Amino acid sequence: MDEHYDTSSSDMFRRRDALNARGSDDRRLRQELDGGTLIKPWRGVYLPAPESSSADAAYLARVLAACEVAEIDKVVSHQSAAALHGLPLLHPDHSRVHFTVNRASGGHRRGQVLHPVRLASDDVVSLDGRAVTSLARTAADIARTGNLVQAVCVFDSALRAGATVDELHDVVARNRGRIGNTVARAALPHANPKSESIAESFSRALIVGFADVPTPVVQHELFTPSGLFVARVDLYWEGDRMVGEVDGRAKYTADLEPGEHPGDRVWDEKRREDAIRDLDETVVRWGWQECMHPERLHALLRRGLERARKRR
């Protein structure tokens, strides 16, 4: 996820705290809101404005604020639990804050969704003092609410974050008969913790649906004939000797070292690709736009496979 609040932050405060301890009044609070130094992500709850204005950061602020005023029996779940766990999601729905409650009924209430489900003890963990569904439970719940591609992505994210395959299988099995669990069950065999980004997971999940594109190996290592390491590639079609690389903007801009520039990474990536091509491998690259238009990704991969097979 992008820059976001530390979930253990003590910067959050309630309106009554501002009026009592901070020496503020409603007029001053309004001035700080209008001036952009404060935000009000939930009714009666305030936070200093974040450095990041990303949708992920804004949603996490809403979740934290909603937790501040939530009843003790509410467990943060679904998309909201994913935000607290830091799980990247494909096309997340940030419209509401989700809680699971051990009650007979739930529903939508003033910006919240209450899911009436009895949770097992293993389904709940504590994050900075907040009751939150576990990684496995969170992933399984989200997988039931979307399509197969989204389900594969959230399972990948959960596995990378430390959930185990057995834990995911257990939760999905216990969800038998619940709405959407067929999607979760179909997606689980395709989950792979080796996918290093949501774009890679997105790509792999789409490829599952391409009947004429073989299943690639994830994070495959390439070596020279003498055994020298050349590169680890995102996806690899071993029988066709074709490399698939998923390019995202973050690949060239995230976590830059002091003095390092995006152009340096572009140059390093060019040299890396040249070394891969020297091994007589076919290289195909794509980005988010191709994933958003699966027919483009499909055509790109088919052309790449045709080139690779002509060279054999």
C-alpha positions as semicolon CSV with decimal commas, in nm:
position;residue;x (nm);y (nm);z (nm)
1;M;0,000;0,000;0,000
2;D;0,103;0,363;-0,031
3;E;0,219;0,584;0,257
4;H;-0,031;0,552;0,538
5;Y;-0,087;0,611;0,905
6;D;0,090;0,397;1,157
7;T;-0,194;0,186;1,295
8;S;-0,059;0,235;1,645
9;S;-0,053;0,615;1,607
10;S;-0,176;0,822;1,901
11;D;-0,238;1,129;1,683
12;M;-0,608;1,051;1,650
13;F;-0,842;1,238;1,883
14;R;-1,212;1,279;1,948
15;R;-1,404;1,606;1,941
16;R;-1,447;1,602;2,319
17;D;-1,070;1,561;2,360
18;A;-1,012;1,866;2,144
19;L;-1,256;2,074;2,342
20;N;-1,112;1,966;2,678
21;A;-0,742;1,888;2,642
22;R;-0,635;2,078;2,332
23;G;-0,801;2,405;2,419
24;S;-0,984;2,403;2,087
25;D;-1,340;2,485;2,005
26;D;-1,565;2,393;1,715
27;R;-1,468;2,708;1,527
28;R;-1,096;2,632;1,552
29;L;-1,155;2,271;1,447
30;R;-1,343;2,396;1,142
31;Q;-1,058;2,634;1,057
32;E;-0,803;2,351;1,078
33;L;-1,025;2,131;0,860
34;D;-1,069;2,408;0,604
35;G;-0,697;2,484;0,615
36;G;-0,604;2,124;0,543
37;T;-0,407;2,059;0,863
38;L;-0,676;1,827;1,000
39;I;-0,903;1,568;0,845
40;K;-1,225;1,422;0,983
41;P;-1,239;1,064;0,851
42;W;-1,529;0,963;1,079
43;R;-1,799;1,134;1,277
44;G;-1,643;1,312;1,575
45;V;-1,292;1,178;1,510
46;Y;-0,998;1,388;1,384
47;L;-0,649;1,319;1,255
48;P;-0,361;1,538;1,137
49;A;-0,370;1,552;0,757
50;P;-0,152;1,277;0,605
51;E;0,145;1,342;0,382
52;S;-0,007;1,108;0,125
53;S;-0,339;1,182;-0,040
54;S;-0,372;0,831;-0,185
55;A;-0,702;0,646;-0,171
56;D;-0,538;0,373;0,040
57;A;-0,418;0,623;0,300
58;A;-0,757;0,796;0,314
59;Y;-0,938;0,466;0,359
60;L;-0,703;0,346;0,631
61;A;-0,768;0,672;0,815
62;R;-1,144;0,604;0,796
63;V;-1,097;0,252;0,929
64;L;-0,882;0,369;1,220
65;A;-1,130;0,641;1,304
66;A;-1,427;0,403;1,287
67;C;-1,245;0,166;1,523
68;E;-1,201;0,451;1,769
69;V;-1,576;0,472;1,826
70;A;-1,676;0,110;1,753
71;E;-1,858;-0,106;2,006
72;I;-1,645;-0,367;2,178
73;D;-1,812;-0,662;2,003
74;K;-1,716;-0,547;1,652
75;V;-1,430;-0,723;1,471
76;V;-1,275;-0,534;1,179
77;S;-1,311;-0,752;0,870
78;H;-1,314;-0,777;0,490
79;Q;-1,165;-0,478;0,303
80;S;-1,113;-0,290;0,631
81;A;-0,912;-0,573;0,787
82;A;-0,704;-0,585;0,468
83;A;-0,621;-0,216;0,517
84;L;-0,502;-0,281;0,874
85;H;-0,300;-0,586;0,766
86;G;-0,150;-0,387;0,476
87;L;-0,275;-0,635;0,215
88;P;-0,268;-0,502;-0,143
89;L;-0,601;-0,568;-0,318
90;L;-0,718;-0,554;-0,676
91;H;-0,991;-0,291;-0,724
92;P;-1,063;-0,245;-0,352
93;D;-1,399;-0,103;-0,244
94;H;-1,329;0,187;-0,008
95;S;-1,688;0,302;0,020
96;R;-1,759;0,155;0,364
97;V;-1,593;0,024;0,679
98;H;-1,657;-0,345;0,745
99;F;-1,710;-0,517;1,080
100;T;-1,812;-0,872;1,164
101;V;-2,048;-0,906;1,461
102;N;-2,175;-1,204;1,657
103;R;-2,538;-1,101;1,620
104;A;-2,848;-1,232;1,449
105;S;-2,859;-0,949;1,196
106;G;-2,630;-0,700;1,027
107;G;-2,660;-0,464;0,733
108;H;-2,549;-0,118;0,623
109;R;-2,543;0,153;0,890
110;R;-2,402;0,503;0,846
111;G;-2,092;0,419;0,646
112;Q;-2,048;0,072;0,795
113;V;-2,130;-0,282;0,685
114;L;-2,203;-0,522;0,969
115;H;-2,158;-0,890;0,879
116;P;-2,348;-1,118;1,120
117;V;-2,119;-1,422;1,149
118;R;-1,994;-1,629;1,441
119;L;-1,614;-1,630;1,415
120;A;-1,387;-1,905;1,545
121;S;-1,118;-1,802;1,791
122;D;-0,850;-1,858;1,524
123;D;-1,032;-1,616;1,295
124;V;-0,954;-1,315;1,516
125;V;-0,620;-1,151;1,596
126;S;-0,523;-0,834;1,779
127;L;-0,350;-0,555;1,586
128;D;-0,244;-0,267;1,808
129;G;-0,525;-0,353;2,046
130;R;-0,793;-0,380;1,776
131;A;-0,983;-0,703;1,710
132;V;-0,927;-0,786;1,343
133;T;-0,997;-1,094;1,134
134;S;-0,685;-1,302;1,069
135;L;-0,498;-1,289;0,740
136;A;-0,657;-1,613;0,623
137;R;-1,009;-1,516;0,731
138;T;-0,972;-1,170;0,577
139;A;-0,855;-1,312;0,244
140;A;-1,130;-1,576;0,233
141;D;-1,399;-1,316;0,311
142;I;-1,277;-1,081;0,039
143;A;-1,240;-1,367;-0,210
144;R;-1,610;-1,444;-0,167
145;T;-1,714;-1,089;-0,255
146;G;-1,538;-1,047;-0,590
147;N;-1,449;-1,237;-0,905
148;L;-1,188;-1,508;-0,953
149;V;-0,914;-1,264;-1,055
150;Q;-0,964;-1,054;-0,741
151;A;-0,974;-1,371;-0,532
152;V;-0,639;-1,496;-0,665
153;C;-0,486;-1,154;-0,593
154;V;-0,601;-1,141;-0,230
155;F;-0,490;-1,499;-0,166
156;D;-0,146;-1,416;-0,308
157;S;-0,128;-1,108;-0,082
158;A;-0,225;-1,308;0,226
159;L;0,034;-1,578;0,155
160;R;0,307;-1,316;0,108
161;A;0,205;-1,158;0,440
162;G;0,244;-1,485;0,629
163;A;-0,079;-1,683;0,598
164;T;-0,033;-2,050;0,514
165;V;-0,202;-2,257;0,245
166;D;-0,348;-2,484;0,514
167;E;-0,503;-2,186;0,694
168;L;-0,663;-2,063;0,373
169;H;-0,797;-2,408;0,290
170;D;-0,940;-2,440;0,641
171;V;-1,129;-2,108;0,627
172;V;-1,260;-2,170;0,276
173;A;-1,380;-2,515;0,382
174;R;-1,560;-2,369;0,685
175;N;-1,729;-2,116;0,454
176;R;-1,898;-2,395;0,259
177;G;-2,244;-2,290;0,150
178;R;-2,186;-1,916;0,198
179;I;-2,248;-1,679;-0,090
180;G;-1,943;-1,648;-0,317
181;N;-1,746;-1,932;-0,164
182;T;-1,747;-2,116;-0,498
183;V;-1,528;-1,835;-0,635
184;A;-1,292;-1,857;-0,339
185;R;-1,265;-2,234;-0,374
186;A;-1,189;-2,206;-0,748
187;A;-0,924;-1,936;-0,694
188;L;-0,733;-2,102;-0,411
189;P;-0,541;-2,360;-0,623
190;H;-0,397;-2,072;-0,827
191;A;-0,266;-1,875;-0,528
192;N;0,110;-1,833;-0,515
193;P;0,312;-1,634;-0,258
194;K;0,597;-1,587;-0,507
195;S;0,408;-1,318;-0,700
196;E;0,582;-1,004;-0,582
197;S;0,318;-0,744;-0,666
198;I;-0,052;-0,701;-0,726
199;A;0,027;-0,650;-1,097
200;E;0,196;-0,990;-1,114
201;S;-0,096;-1,156;-0,936
202;F;-0,341;-0,975;-1,167
203;S;-0,150;-1,102;-1,471
204;R;-0,132;-1,461;-1,350
205;A;-0,500;-1,469;-1,263
206;L;-0,591;-1,346;-1,610
207;I;-0,364;-1,603;-1,773
208;V;-0,558;-1,877;-1,592
209;G;-0,850;-1,784;-1,816
210;F;-0,653;-1,796;-2,141
211;A;-0,707;-2,153;-2,261
212;D;-0,438;-2,127;-2,531
213;V;-0,165;-1,983;-2,304
214;P;0,023;-2,236;-2,086
215;T;0,060;-2,176;-1,712
216;P;0,392;-2,000;-1,645
217;V;0,644;-2,060;-1,367
218;V;0,658;-1,775;-1,112
219;Q;0,987;-1,599;-1,024
220;H;1,207;-1,831;-1,230
221;E;1,587;-1,794;-1,216
222;L;1,795;-1,789;-1,534
223;F;2,163;-1,886;-1,556
224;T;2,431;-1,889;-1,822
225;P;2,544;-2,230;-1,961
226;S;2,839;-2,208;-1,721
227;G;2,610;-2,159;-1,422
228;L;2,635;-1,784;-1,363
229;F;2,317;-1,619;-1,238
230;V;2,161;-1,376;-1,488
231;A;1,815;-1,279;-1,362
232;R;1,504;-1,379;-1,175
233;V;1,204;-1,314;-1,398
234;D;0,840;-1,254;-1,309
235;L;0,692;-1,529;-1,526
236;Y;0,854;-1,797;-1,739
237;W;0,725;-2,039;-2,001
238;E;0,999;-2,300;-1,977
239;G;0,893;-2,517;-2,272
240;D;0,884;-2,213;-2,499
241;R;1,178;-2,026;-2,345
242;M;0,970;-1,711;-2,306
243;V;1,008;-1,456;-2,028
244;G;0,716;-1,243;-1,910
245;E;0,792;-0,918;-1,725
246;V;0,522;-0,707;-1,558
247;D;0,613;-0,339;-1,557
248;G;0,460;-0,093;-1,314
249;R;0,556;0,265;-1,235
250;A;0,668;0,161;-0,885
251;K;0,929;-0,067;-1,041
252;Y;1,126;0,241;-1,139
253;T;1,028;0,489;-0,866
254;A;0,973;0,304;-0,536
255;D;1,237;0,296;-0,261
256;L;1,503;0,485;-0,454
257;E;1,840;0,496;-0,283
258;P;1,995;0,838;-0,205
259;G;2,127;0,977;-0,533
260;E;1,946;0,714;-0,739
261;H;1,713;0,827;-1,018
262;P;1,437;0,645;-1,209
263;G;1,652;0,673;-1,521
264;D;1,922;0,467;-1,351
265;R;1,674;0,186;-1,299
266;V;1,553;0,206;-1,656
267;W;1,913;0,169;-1,776
268;D;1,976;-0,121;-1,535
269;E;1,659;-0,292;-1,658
270;K;1,770;-0,251;-2,021
271;R;2,105;-0,415;-1,945
272;R;1,927;-0,694;-1,756
273;E;1,695;-0,759;-2,053
274;D;1,989;-0,762;-2,293
275;A;2,152;-1,031;-2,077
276;I;1,830;-1,236;-2,084
277;R;1,805;-1,207;-2,463
278;D;2,168;-1,320;-2,490
279;L;2,047;-1,653;-2,347
280;D;1,825;-1,682;-2,657
281;E;1,510;-1,617;-2,454
282;T;1,206;-1,437;-2,596
283;V;1,104;-1,145;-2,372
284;V;0,750;-1,006;-2,350
285;R;0,669;-0,703;-2,135
286;W;0,337;-0,552;-2,034
287;G;0,189;-0,321;-1,775
288;W;-0,130;-0,225;-1,596
289;Q;-0,307;-0,108;-1,912
290;E;-0,278;-0,451;-2,073
291;C;-0,414;-0,613;-1,757
292;M;-0,708;-0,374;-1,756
293;H;-0,783;-0,487;-2,113
294;P;-0,731;-0,867;-2,098
295;E;-0,777;-0,907;-2,473
296;R;-0,462;-0,697;-2,522
297;L;-0,263;-0,910;-2,278
298;H;-0,391;-1,226;-2,445
299;A;-0,288;-1,104;-2,792
300;L;0,052;-0,993;-2,663
301;L;0,124;-1,332;-2,507
302;R;0,003;-1,522;-2,813
303;R;0,235;-1,318;-3,039
304;G;0,522;-1,378;-2,800
305;L;0,461;-1,753;-2,793
306;E;0,447;-1,764;-3,171
307;R;0,783;-1,584;-3,197
308;A;0,935;-1,809;-2,931
309;R;0,817;-2,128;-3,103
310;K;0,951;-2,018;-3,443
311;R;1,295;-1,982;-3,287
312;R;1,306;-2,333;-3,145
